[in-house]
Amino acid sequence: VATASLADKYLLLYFSAHWCPPCRGFTPQLAAFYTKLKAAKGDAVDLVFVSSDKNSSAFDEYYGEMPWLALPYDRRDDKEALSTIFDVQGIPTLVLVGPEVNGVRSLVTTAARNNVAEGDAAIANFPDGWKPKPYADISTTVECQGRDVNEAAALVVLAEGAPADAQTKAVDAVKTLATSNKYPDLLFFYATSSKGPVGRVRAVVRQAAAETPTMIMLDIPNASYYVAPPHADVDAAAIEAFLANPGEKRNLGE
């Protein structure tokens, strides 16, 4: 496909490889999502596979499973340049860039995997709704603001066992503080489901599911965490009080 034919389209760049187990798990999910996205948005968007495979044979085998375009495997210099431009630290990574304007594309997000996890809602909100939010649902992703919980301290409010009204209040509080710009170095996560990484987070901080939301300060880079006493009513004031005085520091793995 001629590069010029893609100039007026949004482009998803999929950094992936056959040797990567998370990639092989994500690719079928992405393919199903992309099929629906194309059906809804047509020629407004295309996807290009950017391979980190170890050789052309592995690339050919893996690409054979994919319903989209690919950067030719022999263009290794272009692959490395793209990885540098978008600061790709691991795979799978999915990047969304806008159409060309005077030969330049604007970055929409480097964390488009989060949008894929949102399913039909992300398709309905494409592309404006894909801009990174300062919070995320940790039952679907550990990434937020282009970083993940392994890279930065994070406030995590787990409310999967709480009543619906308490869940709503807790989630709204997380979103309010995340968008307040008071805590620029902190990632903000919530969960109202026990799916995905939620169980792992609870295991790491040794907190069983409860009927009240659990407030956690998770600081994996410093191998530590804090847990607030149970709160039946977790609102923005309760979270800010916890952040100001998180209590006893506990070491991960102990």
C-alpha positions as CSV (number, residue, x, y, z in Angstrom):
1,V,0.0,0.0,0.0
2,A,1.4,3.4,-0.9
3,T,2.2,5.6,2.1
4,A,0.4,8.5,0.4
5,S,-2.9,6.6,0.5
6,L,-2.8,6.7,4.3
7,A,-2.1,10.4,4.7
8,D,-5.6,11.4,5.5
9,K,-6.4,8.5,7.9
10,Y,-5.9,7.9,11.5
11,L,-3.3,5.2,12.0
12,L,-3.0,2.6,14.7
13,L,0.5,1.3,15.0
14,Y,0.7,-2.1,16.6
15,F,4.1,-3.0,18.1
16,S,4.1,-6.7,18.6
17,A,5.9,-10.0,18.0
18,H,5.1,-13.7,17.7
19,W,7.6,-14.6,20.4
20,C,5.7,-12.5,23.0
21,P,3.0,-14.4,24.9
22,P,1.0,-11.2,25.9
23,C,1.1,-10.2,22.2
24,R,-0.3,-13.5,21.0
25,G,-3.0,-13.2,23.6
26,F,-3.9,-9.6,22.6
27,T,-3.8,-10.0,18.8
28,P,-7.1,-11.9,18.5
29,Q,-8.8,-9.4,20.8
30,L,-7.4,-6.6,18.7
31,A,-8.4,-8.2,15.5
32,A,-12.0,-8.6,16.6
33,F,-12.1,-5.0,17.8
34,Y,-10.5,-3.7,14.6
35,T,-13.0,-5.5,12.5
36,K,-15.8,-3.7,14.3
37,L,-13.9,-0.4,14.2
38,K,-13.5,-0.6,10.5
39,A,-17.1,-1.5,10.0
40,A,-18.1,1.7,12.0
41,K,-15.4,4.1,10.7
42,G,-14.5,2.8,7.3
43,D,-11.6,4.5,5.6
44,A,-11.1,6.9,8.4
45,V,-8.7,4.6,10.1
46,D,-6.1,1.9,9.3
47,L,-3.8,-0.3,11.4
48,V,-0.1,-1.1,10.7
49,F,1.7,-3.9,12.3
50,V,5.3,-2.9,13.4
51,S,7.1,-6.2,14.0
52,S,9.6,-7.0,16.7
53,D,9.9,-10.6,15.4
54,K,13.4,-12.1,15.4
55,N,13.4,-13.0,11.7
56,S,11.3,-12.7,8.5
57,S,9.9,-16.2,8.8
58,A,8.4,-15.5,12.2
59,F,7.1,-12.2,10.9
60,D,5.4,-13.9,7.9
61,E,3.8,-16.6,10.1
62,Y,2.5,-14.0,12.7
63,Y,1.4,-11.5,10.1
64,G,-0.6,-14.3,8.4
65,E,-3.0,-14.1,11.4
66,M,-3.6,-10.4,11.0
67,P,-6.3,-8.5,9.0
68,W,-4.4,-5.2,8.6
69,L,-1.4,-3.7,7.0
70,A,2.3,-4.1,8.1
71,L,5.5,-2.3,7.9
72,P,7.7,-4.5,5.7
73,Y,10.0,-6.6,7.8
74,D,13.2,-5.5,6.0
75,R,12.6,-1.9,7.1
76,R,14.3,-2.4,10.4
77,D,15.6,1.2,10.6
78,D,12.0,2.5,10.3
79,K,10.9,0.1,13.0
80,E,13.6,1.3,15.3
81,A,12.8,5.0,14.6
82,L,9.1,4.5,15.3
83,S,9.9,2.7,18.6
84,T,12.1,5.6,19.6
85,I,9.6,8.3,18.5
86,F,6.8,6.7,20.6
87,D,9.1,5.6,23.4
88,V,8.0,1.9,23.1
89,Q,9.3,0.3,26.3
90,G,7.5,-3.1,25.9
91,I,5.1,-5.0,23.7
92,P,2.3,-5.2,22.9
93,T,2.0,-1.5,22.4
94,L,-0.8,0.2,20.4
95,V,-0.3,3.8,19.3
96,L,-2.9,6.1,17.6
97,V,-1.8,9.0,15.5
98,G,-3.9,11.5,13.6
99,P,-4.0,12.2,9.8
100,E,-1.1,14.1,8.3
101,V,-1.3,17.9,8.4
102,N,1.5,19.5,6.4
103,G,3.3,16.2,6.5
104,V,3.1,15.8,10.3
105,R,0.9,13.5,12.3
106,S,-0.2,14.4,15.8
107,L,-0.1,11.9,18.6
108,V,-3.5,10.9,20.1
109,T,-2.3,8.2,22.5
110,T,0.5,5.7,23.1
111,A,-1.9,3.6,25.3
112,A,-4.6,2.6,22.8
113,R,-4.7,-0.9,24.3
114,N,-6.8,0.7,27.0
115,N,-9.3,1.8,24.4
116,V,-9.5,-1.6,22.9
117,A,-10.4,-2.9,26.4
118,E,-13.4,-0.5,26.4
119,G,-14.9,-2.3,23.4
120,D,-17.9,-0.7,21.7
121,A,-17.7,2.5,23.9
122,A,-14.3,3.2,22.4
123,I,-15.6,2.7,18.9
124,A,-18.4,5.1,19.5
125,N,-16.0,7.7,20.9
126,F,-13.3,7.3,18.2
127,P,-11.1,9.3,17.9
128,D,-11.7,12.2,20.3
129,G,-12.5,9.9,23.2
130,W,-9.2,8.1,22.8
131,K,-7.1,10.8,24.3
132,P,-5.5,9.6,27.5
133,K,-7.5,10.0,30.7
134,P,-5.8,10.7,34.0
135,Y,-7.5,7.6,35.5
136,A,-8.2,4.0,34.5
137,D,-10.1,0.9,35.5
138,I,-7.5,-1.5,36.9
139,S,-9.8,-4.5,36.2
140,T,-9.0,-3.8,32.5
141,T,-5.5,-2.3,32.5
142,V,-2.5,-1.4,34.7
143,E,-1.7,1.5,32.4
144,C,-2.6,5.2,32.9
145,Q,-1.3,8.4,31.4
146,G,1.2,6.4,29.3
147,R,2.7,4.7,32.4
148,D,1.8,1.6,34.4
149,V,1.8,0.6,38.1
150,N,5.3,-0.8,37.8
151,E,6.7,2.6,36.9
152,A,5.0,5.0,39.3
153,A,3.2,5.3,42.6
154,A,-0.6,4.7,42.2
155,L,-3.7,5.3,44.2
156,V,-5.9,2.3,43.8
157,V,-9.5,2.1,45.1
158,L,-11.0,-1.4,44.8
159,A,-14.8,-1.4,45.3
160,E,-15.8,-4.6,43.6
161,G,-17.5,-5.9,46.8
162,A,-19.2,-2.6,47.7
163,P,-22.9,-1.7,47.1
164,A,-23.6,0.1,43.8
165,D,-24.0,3.5,45.4
166,A,-20.7,3.2,47.2
167,Q,-19.0,2.1,44.0
168,T,-20.3,5.1,42.1
169,K,-19.2,7.5,44.8
170,A,-15.7,6.0,45.0
171,V,-15.2,6.0,41.3
172,D,-16.4,9.6,41.0
173,A,-14.0,10.6,43.7
174,V,-11.1,8.9,42.0
175,K,-11.9,10.7,38.7
176,T,-12.4,14.0,40.4
177,L,-9.0,13.9,42.1
178,A,-7.3,12.5,39.0
179,T,-8.5,15.5,37.0
180,S,-7.7,18.1,39.6
181,N,-4.0,18.2,38.8
182,K,-3.2,18.2,42.5
183,Y,-1.2,15.0,42.3
184,P,0.7,15.1,39.0
185,D,3.1,12.3,39.9
186,L,0.5,9.8,41.0
187,L,-1.5,7.4,38.9
188,F,-5.2,6.9,39.7
189,F,-7.0,3.6,39.4
190,Y,-10.4,2.2,40.5
191,A,-12.2,-1.1,40.1
192,T,-15.8,-2.2,40.5
193,S,-15.1,-5.7,39.1
194,S,-12.9,-8.5,40.3
195,K,-11.7,-9.2,36.8
196,G,-8.2,-8.8,35.4
197,P,-5.4,-7.6,37.7
198,V,-7.7,-6.9,40.6
199,G,-7.1,-10.2,42.3
200,R,-3.4,-9.9,41.9
201,V,-3.4,-6.4,43.4
202,R,-5.3,-7.7,46.4
203,A,-2.9,-10.6,46.8
204,V,0.1,-8.3,46.7
205,V,-1.2,-6.0,49.4
206,R,-2.8,-8.9,51.3
207,Q,-6.3,-7.5,51.3
208,A,-9.3,-9.7,50.8
209,A,-12.4,-8.4,48.9
210,A,-14.7,-6.5,51.3
211,E,-18.1,-4.9,51.4
212,T,-16.5,-1.4,51.7
213,P,-14.1,0.1,49.2
214,T,-10.4,-0.5,49.8
215,M,-8.0,2.5,49.4
216,I,-4.4,1.5,48.5
217,M,-1.3,3.5,47.8
218,L,0.8,1.1,45.7
219,D,4.4,2.1,45.1
220,I,6.0,-0.8,43.2
221,P,9.1,1.2,42.2
222,N,9.9,1.5,45.9
223,A,8.6,-1.9,46.8
224,S,6.1,-0.6,49.3
225,Y,2.4,0.0,49.8
226,Y,-0.1,1.6,52.2
227,V,-3.6,0.5,53.0
228,A,-6.3,2.8,54.5
229,P,-8.6,1.5,57.3
230,P,-12.0,0.4,56.0
231,H,-14.2,3.3,54.9
232,A,-17.9,2.7,54.2
233,D,-18.1,6.1,52.5
234,V,-15.1,6.7,50.2
235,D,-15.3,10.2,48.7
236,A,-12.8,12.8,47.5
237,A,-12.2,14.0,51.1
238,A,-11.5,10.5,52.4
239,I,-9.1,9.8,49.6
240,E,-7.2,13.1,50.2
241,A,-7.0,12.4,53.9
242,F,-5.5,9.0,53.1
243,L,-3.0,10.6,50.7
244,A,-2.0,13.2,53.3
245,N,-1.6,10.6,56.0
246,P,-1.3,7.1,54.5
247,G,-0.3,5.4,57.7
248,E,2.1,2.5,58.1
249,K,4.4,1.8,55.3
250,R,4.5,-1.9,54.3
251,N,7.0,-3.7,52.2
252,L,6.0,-5.7,49.2
253,G,6.8,-9.3,49.5
254,E,6.7,-9.3,53.3
